[in-house]
Amino acid sequence: MKAFFRRYPEITLAVFAIVFLAIIVAYFIWGIGDVVAGVNRAVQANVPVGANTSFNLEGAEALHLPGLAKPQ
């Protein structure tokens, strides 16, 4: 094995470079996919389909907080 490395150093280095480059590319693609999945989870709405979202204005007026209820 030692004789092979001494006889073909360029081929050995080229193979190592290709293997390490493939590992770096795989980690890069995995990382980008993980970031995209995380952003997708962060911006995904968790509202069930058909849910009616509304504001309870009467309840807000009952709190008597300035600036929250309708202006007079």
C-alpha positions as CSV (number, residue, x, y, z in Angstrom):
1,M,0.0,0.0,0.0
2,K,2.8,2.4,0.8
3,A,4.5,1.6,-2.5
4,F,1.2,2.5,-4.3
5,F,1.1,5.9,-2.7
6,R,4.7,6.6,-3.5
7,R,4.2,5.4,-7.1
8,Y,1.0,7.3,-7.9
9,P,0.8,10.4,-5.6
10,E,-1.2,12.5,-8.1
11,I,-3.9,9.9,-8.5
12,T,-4.1,9.4,-4.7
13,L,-4.4,13.1,-4.1
14,A,-7.0,13.5,-6.9
15,V,-9.1,10.7,-5.4
16,F,-8.9,12.2,-1.9
17,A,-9.8,15.6,-3.3
18,I,-12.9,14.2,-5.1
19,V,-14.0,12.3,-2.1
20,F,-13.7,15.4,0.2
21,L,-15.4,17.6,-2.4
22,A,-18.3,15.1,-2.6
23,I,-18.5,15.2,1.2
24,I,-18.5,19.0,1.3
25,V,-21.2,19.2,-1.5
26,A,-23.4,16.6,0.4
27,Y,-23.2,18.6,3.6
28,F,-23.9,21.8,1.8
29,I,-27.0,20.3,0.1
30,W,-28.1,18.8,3.4
31,G,-27.7,22.1,5.2
32,I,-29.6,24.1,2.6
33,G,-32.4,21.5,2.8
34,D,-32.5,21.8,6.5
35,V,-32.6,25.6,6.4
36,V,-35.4,25.5,3.9
37,A,-37.4,23.0,6.0
38,G,-36.9,25.2,9.1
39,V,-38.1,28.3,7.3
40,N,-41.0,26.4,5.9
41,R,-42.0,25.3,9.4
42,A,-41.6,28.9,10.8
43,V,-43.8,30.6,8.2
44,Q,-46.4,27.8,7.9
45,A,-49.8,28.9,9.2
46,N,-51.2,26.6,11.9
47,V,-54.8,27.7,11.3
48,P,-57.1,24.8,10.5
49,V,-58.8,24.9,7.2
50,G,-62.2,26.5,7.4
51,A,-61.5,28.2,10.7
52,N,-63.2,31.6,11.0
53,T,-60.8,34.2,12.5
54,S,-62.5,37.2,14.0
55,F,-61.9,39.9,16.5
56,N,-63.9,40.3,19.7
57,L,-64.4,44.1,19.6
58,E,-67.0,44.1,22.3
59,G,-64.6,42.3,24.6
60,A,-61.9,44.8,23.8
61,E,-64.2,47.7,24.6
62,A,-65.0,46.1,28.0
63,L,-61.3,46.2,29.0
64,H,-61.4,50.0,29.0
65,L,-57.8,50.3,27.7
66,P,-56.9,53.6,26.0
67,G,-56.3,53.2,22.3
68,L,-57.7,49.7,22.1
69,A,-61.4,50.5,21.8
70,K,-63.1,52.6,19.1
71,P,-62.2,56.3,19.1
72,Q,-64.9,58.6,20.5
